[in-house]
Amino acid sequence: MTTVNEPTSTTEQPAISQERADILQMLAHQRHFLRFTTRDLTDEQAAQRSTVSQLCIGGLIKHVTSVERGWAAFIVQGPSAMPDFTKMTEADFQARADEFAMLPGDTLAGALEEYEQVARRTDELVRTVPDLDASHPLPDAPWNEPGARWSVRRTLLHIAAETAQHAGHADIIRESIDGAKSMG
């Protein structure tokens, strides 16, 4: 198996497999595009809804942070780390909706710092989790197939896909705010 050194700090990191290096690179690439949509925005612009949806860039950063934190916990703890989505209360649904909004006291800088902390923990998990093939049953949710299981690998790919999807949302919102684009 080919290995790649993936230094992330001043201390030398142990060699990791090419697959893990690829996952880290994919996550970094998608996170970059999401964060790039926030460049030079004020807190007010980050909270602005510029399309007919309820989405704002700051809220997308908060949501992706929460999603990544939750799925990383799933990798370590299994479905007990996730809520039972079939038993959510109105308060649970409101808390989930609040992830997509900049609430009083929220700042873009704070949301980005929290996202960076979660990303570092996920990256460390990619480097150190013993087995990418280890799997857990998915939590109960109307959108999950009953009895389905996800491997660590599949869960990491889901984090990357979720990040990419919301980076696209953020790019549309940003272009609607001030014409700035992530690409092109």
PyMOL commands that place a pseudoatom at each C-alpha (Angstrom):
pseudoatom trace, name=CA, resn=MET, resi=1, chain=A, elem=C, hetatm=0, pos=[0.000, 0.000, 0.000]
pseudoatom trace, name=CA, resn=THR, resi=2, chain=A, elem=C, hetatm=0, pos=[1.383, 3.417, -0.937]
pseudoatom trace, name=CA, resn=THR, resi=3, chain=A, elem=C, hetatm=0, pos=[1.744, 5.886, 1.904]
pseudoatom trace, name=CA, resn=VAL, resi=4, chain=A, elem=C, hetatm=0, pos=[1.847, 9.664, 1.940]
pseudoatom trace, name=CA, resn=ASN, resi=5, chain=A, elem=C, hetatm=0, pos=[3.188, 11.939, 4.637]
pseudoatom trace, name=CA, resn=GLU, resi=6, chain=A, elem=C, hetatm=0, pos=[0.505, 14.477, 5.475]
pseudoatom trace, name=CA, resn=PRO, resi=7, chain=A, elem=C, hetatm=0, pos=[2.138, 17.117, 7.701]
pseudoatom trace, name=CA, resn=THR, resi=8, chain=A, elem=C, hetatm=0, pos=[-0.408, 19.443, 9.250]
pseudoatom trace, name=CA, resn=SER, resi=9, chain=A, elem=C, hetatm=0, pos=[1.694, 21.105, 11.917]
pseudoatom trace, name=CA, resn=THR, resi=10, chain=A, elem=C, hetatm=0, pos=[5.279, 21.677, 12.891]
pseudoatom trace, name=CA, resn=THR, resi=11, chain=A, elem=C, hetatm=0, pos=[5.519, 18.118, 14.211]
pseudoatom trace, name=CA, resn=GLU, resi=12, chain=A, elem=C, hetatm=0, pos=[5.960, 15.296, 11.738]
pseudoatom trace, name=CA, resn=GLN, resi=13, chain=A, elem=C, hetatm=0, pos=[2.819, 13.225, 11.203]
pseudoatom trace, name=CA, resn=PRO, resi=14, chain=A, elem=C, hetatm=0, pos=[3.075, 9.480, 10.669]
pseudoatom trace, name=CA, resn=ALA, resi=15, chain=A, elem=C, hetatm=0, pos=[2.632, 8.185, 7.133]
pseudoatom trace, name=CA, resn=ILE, resi=16, chain=A, elem=C, hetatm=0, pos=[-0.941, 7.461, 6.116]
pseudoatom trace, name=CA, resn=SER, resi=17, chain=A, elem=C, hetatm=0, pos=[-2.393, 5.425, 3.289]
pseudoatom trace, name=CA, resn=GLN, resi=18, chain=A, elem=C, hetatm=0, pos=[-3.102, 7.018, -0.063]
pseudoatom trace, name=CA, resn=GLU, resi=19, chain=A, elem=C, hetatm=0, pos=[-6.819, 6.432, 0.515]
pseudoatom trace, name=CA, resn=ARG, resi=20, chain=A, elem=C, hetatm=0, pos=[-6.746, 8.421, 3.745]
pseudoatom trace, name=CA, resn=ALA, resi=21, chain=A, elem=C, hetatm=0, pos=[-4.697, 11.153, 2.086]
pseudoatom trace, name=CA, resn=ASP, resi=22, chain=A, elem=C, hetatm=0, pos=[-7.284, 11.283, -0.711]
pseudoatom trace, name=CA, resn=ILE, resi=23, chain=A, elem=C, hetatm=0, pos=[-10.147, 11.576, 1.787]
pseudoatom trace, name=CA, resn=LEU, resi=24, chain=A, elem=C, hetatm=0, pos=[-8.330, 14.371, 3.627]
pseudoatom trace, name=CA, resn=GLN, resi=25, chain=A, elem=C, hetatm=0, pos=[-7.681, 16.192, 0.360]
pseudoatom trace, name=CA, resn=MET, resi=26, chain=A, elem=C, hetatm=0, pos=[-11.302, 15.815, -0.747]
pseudoatom trace, name=CA, resn=LEU, resi=27, chain=A, elem=C, hetatm=0, pos=[-12.584, 17.152, 2.581]
pseudoatom trace, name=CA, resn=ALA, resi=28, chain=A, elem=C, hetatm=0, pos=[-10.109, 20.068, 2.484]
pseudoatom trace, name=CA, resn=HIS, resi=29, chain=A, elem=C, hetatm=0, pos=[-11.114, 20.932, -1.086]
pseudoatom trace, name=CA, resn=GLN, resi=30, chain=A, elem=C, hetatm=0, pos=[-14.846, 21.011, -0.341]
pseudoatom trace, name=CA, resn=ARG, resi=31, chain=A, elem=C, hetatm=0, pos=[-14.330, 22.939, 2.915]
pseudoatom trace, name=CA, resn=HIS, resi=32, chain=A, elem=C, hetatm=0, pos=[-12.198, 25.487, 1.082]
pseudoatom trace, name=CA, resn=PHE, resi=33, chain=A, elem=C, hetatm=0, pos=[-14.978, 26.279, -1.378]
pseudoatom trace, name=CA, resn=LEU, resi=34, chain=A, elem=C, hetatm=0, pos=[-17.534, 26.611, 1.404]
pseudoatom trace, name=CA, resn=ARG, resi=35, chain=A, elem=C, hetatm=0, pos=[-15.285, 28.912, 3.447]
pseudoatom trace, name=CA, resn=PHE, resi=36, chain=A, elem=C, hetatm=0, pos=[-14.296, 30.875, 0.316]
pseudoatom trace, name=CA, resn=THR, resi=37, chain=A, elem=C, hetatm=0, pos=[-17.879, 32.059, -0.108]
pseudoatom trace, name=CA, resn=THR, resi=38, chain=A, elem=C, hetatm=0, pos=[-17.528, 33.965, 3.180]
pseudoatom trace, name=CA, resn=ARG, resi=39, chain=A, elem=C, hetatm=0, pos=[-14.555, 36.099, 2.122]
pseudoatom trace, name=CA, resn=ASP, resi=40, chain=A, elem=C, hetatm=0, pos=[-14.966, 39.783, 2.999]
pseudoatom trace, name=CA, resn=LEU, resi=41, chain=A, elem=C, hetatm=0, pos=[-18.543, 39.371, 4.241]
pseudoatom trace, name=CA, resn=THR, resi=42, chain=A, elem=C, hetatm=0, pos=[-19.888, 41.263, 7.227]
pseudoatom trace, name=CA, resn=ASP, resi=43, chain=A, elem=C, hetatm=0, pos=[-21.966, 39.494, 9.852]
pseudoatom trace, name=CA, resn=GLU, resi=44, chain=A, elem=C, hetatm=0, pos=[-25.028, 41.180, 8.376]
pseudoatom trace, name=CA, resn=GLN, resi=45, chain=A, elem=C, hetatm=0, pos=[-24.241, 39.859, 4.888]
pseudoatom trace, name=CA, resn=ALA, resi=46, chain=A, elem=C, hetatm=0, pos=[-23.564, 36.382, 6.301]
pseudoatom trace, name=CA, resn=ALA, resi=47, chain=A, elem=C, hetatm=0, pos=[-27.052, 36.464, 7.822]
pseudoatom trace, name=CA, resn=GLN, resi=48, chain=A, elem=C, hetatm=0, pos=[-28.724, 37.800, 4.670]
pseudoatom trace, name=CA, resn=ARG, resi=49, chain=A, elem=C, hetatm=0, pos=[-31.257, 35.672, 2.843]
pseudoatom trace, name=CA, resn=SER, resi=50, chain=A, elem=C, hetatm=0, pos=[-30.671, 36.584, -0.784]
pseudoatom trace, name=CA, resn=THR, resi=51, chain=A, elem=C, hetatm=0, pos=[-32.911, 33.949, -2.380]
pseudoatom trace, name=CA, resn=VAL, resi=52, chain=A, elem=C, hetatm=0, pos=[-36.447, 32.764, -1.701]
pseudoatom trace, name=CA, resn=SER, resi=53, chain=A, elem=C, hetatm=0, pos=[-35.123, 30.033, 0.596]
pseudoatom trace, name=CA, resn=GLN, resi=54, chain=A, elem=C, hetatm=0, pos=[-34.429, 30.411, 4.319]
pseudoatom trace, name=CA, resn=LEU, resi=55, chain=A, elem=C, hetatm=0, pos=[-30.707, 29.802, 3.732]
pseudoatom trace, name=CA, resn=CYS, resi=56, chain=A, elem=C, hetatm=0, pos=[-27.937, 32.259, 4.516]
pseudoatom trace, name=CA, resn=ILE, resi=57, chain=A, elem=C, hetatm=0, pos=[-24.177, 31.760, 4.264]
pseudoatom trace, name=CA, resn=GLY, resi=58, chain=A, elem=C, hetatm=0, pos=[-23.546, 31.968, 8.012]
pseudoatom trace, name=CA, resn=GLY, resi=59, chain=A, elem=C, hetatm=0, pos=[-26.328, 29.468, 8.646]
pseudoatom trace, name=CA, resn=LEU, resi=60, chain=A, elem=C, hetatm=0, pos=[-24.877, 27.079, 6.081]
pseudoatom trace, name=CA, resn=ILE, resi=61, chain=A, elem=C, hetatm=0, pos=[-21.511, 27.238, 7.874]
pseudoatom trace, name=CA, resn=LYS, resi=62, chain=A, elem=C, hetatm=0, pos=[-23.285, 26.470, 11.163]
pseudoatom trace, name=CA, resn=HIS, resi=63, chain=A, elem=C, hetatm=0, pos=[-25.269, 23.618, 9.623]
pseudoatom trace, name=CA, resn=VAL, resi=64, chain=A, elem=C, hetatm=0, pos=[-22.277, 21.976, 7.931]
pseudoatom trace, name=CA, resn=THR, resi=65, chain=A, elem=C, hetatm=0, pos=[-20.366, 22.256, 11.217]
pseudoatom trace, name=CA, resn=SER, resi=66, chain=A, elem=C, hetatm=0, pos=[-23.176, 20.492, 13.055]
pseudoatom trace, name=CA, resn=VAL, resi=67, chain=A, elem=C, hetatm=0, pos=[-23.515, 17.816, 10.390]
pseudoatom trace, name=CA, resn=GLU, resi=68, chain=A, elem=C, hetatm=0, pos=[-19.788, 17.093, 10.332]
pseudoatom trace, name=CA, resn=ARG, resi=69, chain=A, elem=C, hetatm=0, pos=[-19.622, 16.975, 14.132]
pseudoatom trace, name=CA, resn=GLY, resi=70, chain=A, elem=C, hetatm=0, pos=[-22.578, 14.577, 14.242]
pseudoatom trace, name=CA, resn=TRP, resi=71, chain=A, elem=C, hetatm=0, pos=[-21.277, 12.194, 11.595]
pseudoatom trace, name=CA, resn=ALA, resi=72, chain=A, elem=C, hetatm=0, pos=[-17.786, 12.186, 13.116]
pseudoatom trace, name=CA, resn=ALA, resi=73, chain=A, elem=C, hetatm=0, pos=[-19.385, 11.222, 16.432]
pseudoatom trace, name=CA, resn=PHE, resi=74, chain=A, elem=C, hetatm=0, pos=[-21.313, 8.493, 14.578]
pseudoatom trace, name=CA, resn=ILE, resi=75, chain=A, elem=C, hetatm=0, pos=[-18.004, 7.061, 13.326]
pseudoatom trace, name=CA, resn=VAL, resi=76, chain=A, elem=C, hetatm=0, pos=[-16.755, 6.751, 16.901]
pseudoatom trace, name=CA, resn=GLN, resi=77, chain=A, elem=C, hetatm=0, pos=[-19.948, 5.989, 18.848]
pseudoatom trace, name=CA, resn=GLY, resi=78, chain=A, elem=C, hetatm=0, pos=[-22.367, 4.559, 16.324]
pseudoatom trace, name=CA, resn=PRO, resi=79, chain=A, elem=C, hetatm=0, pos=[-26.050, 5.493, 16.103]
pseudoatom trace, name=CA, resn=SER, resi=80, chain=A, elem=C, hetatm=0, pos=[-26.228, 6.410, 19.803]
pseudoatom trace, name=CA, resn=ALA, resi=81, chain=A, elem=C, hetatm=0, pos=[-24.371, 9.615, 18.884]
pseudoatom trace, name=CA, resn=MET, resi=82, chain=A, elem=C, hetatm=0, pos=[-27.271, 10.707, 16.692]
pseudoatom trace, name=CA, resn=PRO, resi=83, chain=A, elem=C, hetatm=0, pos=[-30.827, 11.637, 17.623]
pseudoatom trace, name=CA, resn=ASP, resi=84, chain=A, elem=C, hetatm=0, pos=[-33.744, 9.381, 16.850]
pseudoatom trace, name=CA, resn=PHE, resi=85, chain=A, elem=C, hetatm=0, pos=[-35.184, 11.530, 14.096]
pseudoatom trace, name=CA, resn=THR, resi=86, chain=A, elem=C, hetatm=0, pos=[-38.496, 9.665, 14.269]
pseudoatom trace, name=CA, resn=LYS, resi=87, chain=A, elem=C, hetatm=0, pos=[-39.085, 11.056, 17.789]
pseudoatom trace, name=CA, resn=MET, resi=88, chain=A, elem=C, hetatm=0, pos=[-38.167, 14.695, 17.289]
pseudoatom trace, name=CA, resn=THR, resi=89, chain=A, elem=C, hetatm=0, pos=[-40.209, 17.309, 19.129]
pseudoatom trace, name=CA, resn=GLU, resi=90, chain=A, elem=C, hetatm=0, pos=[-41.144, 20.805, 17.970]
pseudoatom trace, name=CA, resn=ALA, resi=91, chain=A, elem=C, hetatm=0, pos=[-38.219, 22.105, 20.043]
pseudoatom trace, name=CA, resn=ASP, resi=92, chain=A, elem=C, hetatm=0, pos=[-35.885, 19.665, 18.268]
pseudoatom trace, name=CA, resn=PHE, resi=93, chain=A, elem=C, hetatm=0, pos=[-37.142, 20.833, 14.880]
pseudoatom trace, name=CA, resn=GLN, resi=94, chain=A, elem=C, hetatm=0, pos=[-36.675, 24.486, 15.917]
pseudoatom trace, name=CA, resn=ALA, resi=95, chain=A, elem=C, hetatm=0, pos=[-33.120, 23.799, 17.092]
pseudoatom trace, name=CA, resn=ARG, resi=96, chain=A, elem=C, hetatm=0, pos=[-32.413, 22.170, 13.740]
pseudoatom trace, name=CA, resn=ALA, resi=97, chain=A, elem=C, hetatm=0, pos=[-33.893, 25.147, 11.881]
pseudoatom trace, name=CA, resn=ASP, resi=98, chain=A, elem=C, hetatm=0, pos=[-31.749, 27.507, 13.996]
pseudoatom trace, name=CA, resn=GLU, resi=99, chain=A, elem=C, hetatm=0, pos=[-28.671, 25.791, 12.546]
pseudoatom trace, name=CA, resn=PHE, resi=100, chain=A, elem=C, hetatm=0, pos=[-29.516, 27.431, 9.229]
pseudoatom trace, name=CA, resn=ALA, resi=101, chain=A, elem=C, hetatm=0, pos=[-29.774, 30.976, 10.611]
pseudoatom trace, name=CA, resn=MET, resi=102, chain=A, elem=C, hetatm=0, pos=[-27.502, 33.551, 12.143]
pseudoatom trace, name=CA, resn=LEU, resi=103, chain=A, elem=C, hetatm=0, pos=[-29.085, 34.100, 15.541]
pseudoatom trace, name=CA, resn=PRO, resi=104, chain=A, elem=C, hetatm=0, pos=[-28.556, 37.123, 17.807]
pseudoatom trace, name=CA, resn=GLY, resi=105, chain=A, elem=C, hetatm=0, pos=[-24.994, 36.914, 19.103]
pseudoatom trace, name=CA, resn=ASP, resi=106, chain=A, elem=C, hetatm=0, pos=[-23.783, 34.705, 16.238]
pseudoatom trace, name=CA, resn=THR, resi=107, chain=A, elem=C, hetatm=0, pos=[-20.843, 36.017, 14.243]
pseudoatom trace, name=CA, resn=LEU, resi=108, chain=A, elem=C, hetatm=0, pos=[-19.364, 34.783, 11.017]
pseudoatom trace, name=CA, resn=ALA, resi=109, chain=A, elem=C, hetatm=0, pos=[-15.915, 34.670, 12.620]
pseudoatom trace, name=CA, resn=GLY, resi=110, chain=A, elem=C, hetatm=0, pos=[-17.274, 32.539, 15.460]
pseudoatom trace, name=CA, resn=ALA, resi=111, chain=A, elem=C, hetatm=0, pos=[-19.041, 30.172, 13.069]
pseudoatom trace, name=CA, resn=LEU, resi=112, chain=A, elem=C, hetatm=0, pos=[-15.887, 29.783, 10.967]
pseudoatom trace, name=CA, resn=GLU, resi=113, chain=A, elem=C, hetatm=0, pos=[-13.724, 29.150, 14.040]
pseudoatom trace, name=CA, resn=GLU, resi=114, chain=A, elem=C, hetatm=0, pos=[-16.090, 26.436, 15.272]
pseudoatom trace, name=CA, resn=TYR, resi=115, chain=A, elem=C, hetatm=0, pos=[-16.104, 24.911, 11.774]
pseudoatom trace, name=CA, resn=GLU, resi=116, chain=A, elem=C, hetatm=0, pos=[-12.300, 24.878, 11.744]
pseudoatom trace, name=CA, resn=GLN, resi=117, chain=A, elem=C, hetatm=0, pos=[-12.193, 23.123, 15.129]
pseudoatom trace, name=CA, resn=VAL, resi=118, chain=A, elem=C, hetatm=0, pos=[-14.642, 20.453, 13.976]
pseudoatom trace, name=CA, resn=ALA, resi=119, chain=A, elem=C, hetatm=0, pos=[-12.701, 19.997, 10.709]
pseudoatom trace, name=CA, resn=ARG, resi=120, chain=A, elem=C, hetatm=0, pos=[-9.433, 19.473, 12.626]
pseudoatom trace, name=CA, resn=ARG, resi=121, chain=A, elem=C, hetatm=0, pos=[-11.062, 16.804, 14.798]
pseudoatom trace, name=CA, resn=THR, resi=122, chain=A, elem=C, hetatm=0, pos=[-12.519, 15.054, 11.751]
pseudoatom trace, name=CA, resn=ASP, resi=123, chain=A, elem=C, hetatm=0, pos=[-9.156, 15.163, 9.972]
pseudoatom trace, name=CA, resn=GLU, resi=124, chain=A, elem=C, hetatm=0, pos=[-7.484, 13.609, 13.002]
pseudoatom trace, name=CA, resn=LEU, resi=125, chain=A, elem=C, hetatm=0, pos=[-10.162, 10.904, 12.970]
pseudoatom trace, name=CA, resn=VAL, resi=126, chain=A, elem=C, hetatm=0, pos=[-9.414, 10.188, 9.294]
pseudoatom trace, name=CA, resn=ARG, resi=127, chain=A, elem=C, hetatm=0, pos=[-5.735, 9.761, 10.177]
pseudoatom trace, name=CA, resn=THR, resi=128, chain=A, elem=C, hetatm=0, pos=[-6.266, 7.584, 13.252]
pseudoatom trace, name=CA, resn=VAL, resi=129, chain=A, elem=C, hetatm=0, pos=[-9.475, 5.561, 12.975]
pseudoatom trace, name=CA, resn=PRO, resi=130, chain=A, elem=C, hetatm=0, pos=[-8.324, 1.942, 12.950]
pseudoatom trace, name=CA, resn=ASP, resi=131, chain=A, elem=C, hetatm=0, pos=[-10.493, 0.632, 10.119]
pseudoatom trace, name=CA, resn=LEU, resi=132, chain=A, elem=C, hetatm=0, pos=[-12.250, 2.496, 7.302]
pseudoatom trace, name=CA, resn=ASP, resi=133, chain=A, elem=C, hetatm=0, pos=[-14.384, -0.610, 6.726]
pseudoatom trace, name=CA, resn=ALA, resi=134, chain=A, elem=C, hetatm=0, pos=[-15.815, -0.641, 10.269]
pseudoatom trace, name=CA, resn=SER, resi=135, chain=A, elem=C, hetatm=0, pos=[-19.537, 0.091, 10.146]
pseudoatom trace, name=CA, resn=HIS, resi=136, chain=A, elem=C, hetatm=0, pos=[-22.527, 1.024, 12.274]
pseudoatom trace, name=CA, resn=PRO, resi=137, chain=A, elem=C, hetatm=0, pos=[-26.253, 0.802, 11.641]
pseudoatom trace, name=CA, resn=LEU, resi=138, chain=A, elem=C, hetatm=0, pos=[-27.732, 4.132, 10.612]
pseudoatom trace, name=CA, resn=PRO, resi=139, chain=A, elem=C, hetatm=0, pos=[-29.888, 5.935, 13.175]
pseudoatom trace, name=CA, resn=ASP, resi=140, chain=A, elem=C, hetatm=0, pos=[-33.650, 5.811, 12.902]
pseudoatom trace, name=CA, resn=ALA, resi=141, chain=A, elem=C, hetatm=0, pos=[-34.795, 8.454, 10.445]
pseudoatom trace, name=CA, resn=PRO, resi=142, chain=A, elem=C, hetatm=0, pos=[-37.495, 8.606, 7.785]
pseudoatom trace, name=CA, resn=TRP, resi=143, chain=A, elem=C, hetatm=0, pos=[-34.819, 9.107, 5.095]
pseudoatom trace, name=CA, resn=ASN, resi=144, chain=A, elem=C, hetatm=0, pos=[-32.636, 6.135, 6.153]
pseudoatom trace, name=CA, resn=GLU, resi=145, chain=A, elem=C, hetatm=0, pos=[-33.314, 2.684, 4.791]
pseudoatom trace, name=CA, resn=PRO, resi=146, chain=A, elem=C, hetatm=0, pos=[-34.249, 0.398, 7.709]
pseudoatom trace, name=CA, resn=GLY, resi=147, chain=A, elem=C, hetatm=0, pos=[-31.327, -1.824, 8.659]
pseudoatom trace, name=CA, resn=ALA, resi=148, chain=A, elem=C, hetatm=0, pos=[-28.806, 0.108, 6.524]
pseudoatom trace, name=CA, resn=ARG, resi=149, chain=A, elem=C, hetatm=0, pos=[-25.216, 0.383, 7.732]
pseudoatom trace, name=CA, resn=TRP, resi=150, chain=A, elem=C, hetatm=0, pos=[-22.502, 2.844, 6.824]
pseudoatom trace, name=CA, resn=SER, resi=151, chain=A, elem=C, hetatm=0, pos=[-18.799, 2.216, 6.997]
pseudoatom trace, name=CA, resn=VAL, resi=152, chain=A, elem=C, hetatm=0, pos=[-16.383, 4.847, 8.263]
pseudoatom trace, name=CA, resn=ARG, resi=153, chain=A, elem=C, hetatm=0, pos=[-15.404, 5.405, 4.621]
pseudoatom trace, name=CA, resn=ARG, resi=154, chain=A, elem=C, hetatm=0, pos=[-19.033, 5.906, 3.511]
pseudoatom trace, name=CA, resn=THR, resi=155, chain=A, elem=C, hetatm=0, pos=[-19.649, 8.299, 6.386]
pseudoatom trace, name=CA, resn=LEU, resi=156, chain=A, elem=C, hetatm=0, pos=[-16.594, 10.399, 5.464]
pseudoatom trace, name=CA, resn=LEU, resi=157, chain=A, elem=C, hetatm=0, pos=[-17.748, 10.489, 1.853]
pseudoatom trace, name=CA, resn=HIS, resi=158, chain=A, elem=C, hetatm=0, pos=[-21.152, 11.666, 3.085]
pseudoatom trace, name=CA, resn=ILE, resi=159, chain=A, elem=C, hetatm=0, pos=[-19.494, 14.510, 5.019]
pseudoatom trace, name=CA, resn=ALA, resi=160, chain=A, elem=C, hetatm=0, pos=[-17.653, 15.551, 1.847]
pseudoatom trace, name=CA, resn=ALA, resi=161, chain=A, elem=C, hetatm=0, pos=[-20.830, 15.335, -0.257]
pseudoatom trace, name=CA, resn=GLU, resi=162, chain=A, elem=C, hetatm=0, pos=[-22.840, 17.345, 2.276]
pseudoatom trace, name=CA, resn=THR, resi=163, chain=A, elem=C, hetatm=0, pos=[-20.115, 19.994, 2.346]
pseudoatom trace, name=CA, resn=ALA, resi=164, chain=A, elem=C, hetatm=0, pos=[-19.985, 20.166, -1.460]
pseudoatom trace, name=CA, resn=GLN, resi=165, chain=A, elem=C, hetatm=0, pos=[-23.766, 20.480, -1.743]
pseudoatom trace, name=CA, resn=HIS, resi=166, chain=A, elem=C, hetatm=0, pos=[-23.902, 23.330, 0.740]
pseudoatom trace, name=CA, resn=ALA, resi=167, chain=A, elem=C, hetatm=0, pos=[-20.861, 25.034, -0.809]
pseudoatom trace, name=CA, resn=GLY, resi=168, chain=A, elem=C, hetatm=0, pos=[-22.946, 25.234, -3.983]
pseudoatom trace, name=CA, resn=HIS, resi=169, chain=A, elem=C, hetatm=0, pos=[-25.853, 26.724, -2.048]
pseudoatom trace, name=CA, resn=ALA, resi=170, chain=A, elem=C, hetatm=0, pos=[-23.495, 29.249, -0.439]
pseudoatom trace, name=CA, resn=ASP, resi=171, chain=A, elem=C, hetatm=0, pos=[-22.047, 30.191, -3.828]
pseudoatom trace, name=CA, resn=ILE, resi=172, chain=A, elem=C, hetatm=0, pos=[-25.509, 30.987, -5.205]
pseudoatom trace, name=CA, resn=ILE, resi=173, chain=A, elem=C, hetatm=0, pos=[-26.395, 33.010, -2.118]
pseudoatom trace, name=CA, resn=ARG, resi=174, chain=A, elem=C, hetatm=0, pos=[-23.083, 34.906, -2.267]
pseudoatom trace, name=CA, resn=GLU, resi=175, chain=A, elem=C, hetatm=0, pos=[-23.521, 35.746, -5.940]
pseudoatom trace, name=CA, resn=SER, resi=176, chain=A, elem=C, hetatm=0, pos=[-27.017, 37.045, -5.134]
pseudoatom trace, name=CA, resn=ILE, resi=177, chain=A, elem=C, hetatm=0, pos=[-25.620, 39.270, -2.357]
pseudoatom trace, name=CA, resn=ASP, resi=178, chain=A, elem=C, hetatm=0, pos=[-22.836, 41.044, -4.210]
pseudoatom trace, name=CA, resn=GLY, resi=179, chain=A, elem=C, hetatm=0, pos=[-22.021, 39.243, -7.471]
pseudoatom trace, name=CA, resn=ALA, resi=180, chain=A, elem=C, hetatm=0, pos=[-18.941, 37.490, -6.059]
pseudoatom trace, name=CA, resn=LYS, resi=181, chain=A, elem=C, hetatm=0, pos=[-18.415, 33.904, -7.222]
pseudoatom trace, name=CA, resn=SER, resi=182, chain=A, elem=C, hetatm=0, pos=[-16.271, 31.048, -5.970]
pseudoatom trace, name=CA, resn=MET, resi=183, chain=A, elem=C, hetatm=0, pos=[-15.245, 30.037, -9.475]
pseudoatom trace, name=CA, resn=GLY, resi=184, chain=A, elem=C, hetatm=0, pos=[-15.415, 31.548, -12.933]
for i in range(1, 184): cmd.bond("trace and resi %d" % i, "trace and resi %d" % (i + 1))
show_as sticks, trace
zoom trace
